[in-house]
Each structure stands twice: as structure tokens, then as C-alpha cells.
């Protein structure tokens, strides 16, 4: 199947099997998915159903047992580890339930880190980091460390960090799962606004029905298969 012009991520027949001795556990079964530029997609499912496994495969942090994954026109499953790491740093952003900020670094330093690792000039990265943190309401917290900020503020730093390299797609795993209702709502609104402003796609794994139903599309991962509510882009029936 050819890519639509605005499709930036396409997964076909994704299967993941974990082996322990002679036993096999099939976590993902023939998952198909397309994500368009700037799209907001939520995937729901109970704990242990494979949401994090799927996110790790879509983010190239893990390789599927079988299937194809194309991002920005590149068949990433075929890349070697070094090329894959460079590709991931350039095109994919991550936001996890726990922000995973480095405690000894300031908000600005944490946000800048992926771009500095990629070798971008520090002065330009600093300006971009300041702009991003200001856009998520943290202009007055640039030099605060994670221990000096609230959970919601730390998660906003994590979003800025995910966006610093201008990735095509941001993958989020329960991004508001550790936050109270009001802070979660603020984070959800911020994600929608940033996606619209920067035309970056977000794929969000979540238990949060309110968040999921505010996205452009909603899928359900059940028994290792992905079913889209609108009937498009889903996996095996």
C-alpha cells in the first residue's frame, strides 16, 4: 500500500512475541496503524494489554518480531542500531508517565538535552529551549531544577524536551497518569495547542477516557489487536 501524502508513520502487520525458555507470549498480533502529520491519536487499553510495547516499537526503542514500520518514508526496521538511534533522536519525541528529568539539571538544561546530544550549536538550542518553555508556561522556571517544581511543571518540561528537535511524531505513555485532574486537563489542552501550532503528530497511550475522546482519533488495543473507533487505520478484525 502506498503512503498518503501526509502520512508520517505507517505500521503494517506488527507482531511482538516474548520468549521465556520454551514458552512464547504473543503481545501484539498483526497491528496496523497510520498516523498523519499533525494528528492527535489516542490508544486505550487495560494494563498489560501491550500499549507500552506498541509505543516502544513505534518509537524504535524495540524491534517487532515481524512487520513493517515506516516513518517519514524510511523503513526503520531495516536500520542498524547506530543509524536507528540517530533517526530516533531526529524524528521522534517521547513523553512518559514519569517525566524522567535529570535532577541535577535545570528545566532549560533538561529541555535542551536531546538537541545538544545531536550536536546542535548550544546558543541556538538555548534560544529554542527558552522559547519552548515559555510556550508551555514555564518562562519563569527556566533555571529551577525538577525538585523545585511541581509534577505538572516537570511534565511540561518533558513535553518541551520532546519537541526540542522538532520531531514529526511525539509518543506519549500515560502522560497525565501521575497528575491531578486539573493539571491533567491543562496538559491535555497544551498538547492539542502545540500539535496545531507545530503540526506534530501525537500518539498517546492512555487509560484516561477524557483525554482519549479529545483526540482526533481513538483506538483500542485488545488481545494484541488494534481496533480504531472510526474503522480506519486499525489492525486485525
ChimeraX attribute file (.defattr): number of C-alpha atoms within 10 A of each C-alpha:
attribute: neighborCount
match mode: 1-to-1
recipient: residues
	/A:1	4
	/A:2	6
	/A:3	13
	/A:4	11
	/A:5	8
	/A:6	12
	/A:7	18
	/A:8	22
	/A:9	21
	/A:10	23
	/A:11	21
	/A:12	19
	/A:13	18
	/A:14	24
	/A:15	22
	/A:16	24
	/A:17	14
	/A:18	12
	/A:19	10
	/A:20	8
	/A:21	6
	/A:22	5
	/A:23	7
	/A:24	10
	/A:25	10
	/A:26	14
	/A:27	19
	/A:28	26
	/A:29	20
	/A:30	20
	/A:31	23
	/A:32	22
	/A:33	21
	/A:34	19
	/A:35	22
	/A:36	20
	/A:37	19
	/A:38	23
	/A:39	22
	/A:40	25
	/A:41	23
	/A:42	25
	/A:43	25
	/A:44	22
	/A:45	19
	/A:46	12
	/A:47	10
	/A:48	11
	/A:49	18
	/A:50	21
	/A:51	26
	/A:52	17
	/A:53	18
	/A:54	25
	/A:55	20
	/A:56	17
	/A:57	20
	/A:58	25
	/A:59	22
	/A:60	21
	/A:61	13
	/A:62	14
	/A:63	21
	/A:64	20
	/A:65	14
	/A:66	16
	/A:67	17
	/A:68	19
	/A:69	26
	/A:70	19
	/A:71	24
	/A:72	16
	/A:73	12
	/A:74	14
	/A:75	13
	/A:76	20
	/A:77	19
	/A:78	13
	/A:79	13
	/A:80	9
	/A:81	11
	/A:82	9
	/A:83	11
	/A:84	16
	/A:85	13
	/A:86	11
	/A:87	16
	/A:88	18
	/A:89	18
	/A:90	17
	/A:91	17
	/A:92	22
	/A:93	27
	/A:94	25
	/A:95	25
	/A:96	20
	/A:97	17
	/A:98	17
	/A:99	20
	/A:100	13
	/A:101	20
	/A:102	14
	/A:103	12
	/A:104	12
	/A:105	15
	/A:106	20
	/A:107	31
	/A:108	26
	/A:109	23
	/A:110	23
	/A:111	30
	/A:112	27
	/A:113	21
	/A:114	20
	/A:115	24
	/A:116	17
	/A:117	9
	/A:118	12
	/A:119	10
	/A:120	13
	/A:121	10
	/A:122	13
	/A:123	9
	/A:124	12
	/A:125	22
	/A:126	19
	/A:127	12
	/A:128	20
	/A:129	27
	/A:130	21
	/A:131	16
	/A:132	24
	/A:133	24
	/A:134	15
	/A:135	15
	/A:136	19
	/A:137	14
	/A:138	21
	/A:139	15
	/A:140	10
	/A:141	19
	/A:142	18
	/A:143	14
	/A:144	16
	/A:145	19
	/A:146	23
	/A:147	13
	/A:148	14
	/A:149	14
	/A:150	11
	/A:151	18
	/A:152	20
	/A:153	20
	/A:154	22
	/A:155	27
	/A:156	27
	/A:157	31
	/A:158	25
	/A:159	27
	/A:160	30
	/A:161	27
	/A:162	25
	/A:163	29
	/A:164	23
	/A:165	24
	/A:166	19
	/A:167	19
	/A:168	22
	/A:169	30
	/A:170	23
	/A:171	22
	/A:172	23
	/A:173	21
	/A:174	19
	/A:175	26
	/A:176	26
	/A:177	15
	/A:178	16
	/A:179	17
	/A:180	11
	/A:181	11
	/A:182	10
	/A:183	15
	/A:184	20
	/A:185	15
	/A:186	14
	/A:187	22
	/A:188	18
	/A:189	13
	/A:190	17
	/A:191	20
	/A:192	19
	/A:193	14
	/A:194	20
	/A:195	20
	/A:196	14
	/A:197	10
	/A:198	14
	/A:199	18
	/A:200	24
	/A:201	27
	/A:202	28
	/A:203	22
	/A:204	26
	/A:205	27
	/A:206	24
	/A:207	18
	/A:208	17
	/A:209	12
	/A:210	12
	/A:211	18
	/A:212	21
	/A:213	12
	/A:214	15
	/A:215	19
	/A:216	13
	/A:217	19
	/A:218	23
	/A:219	23
	/A:220	21
	/A:221	22
	/A:222	17
	/A:223	14
	/A:224	24
	/A:225	21
	/A:226	25
	/A:227	23
	/A:228	18
	/A:229	12
	/A:230	10
	/A:231	10
	/A:232	13
	/A:233	19
	/A:234	22
	/A:235	23
	/A:236	12
	/A:237	7
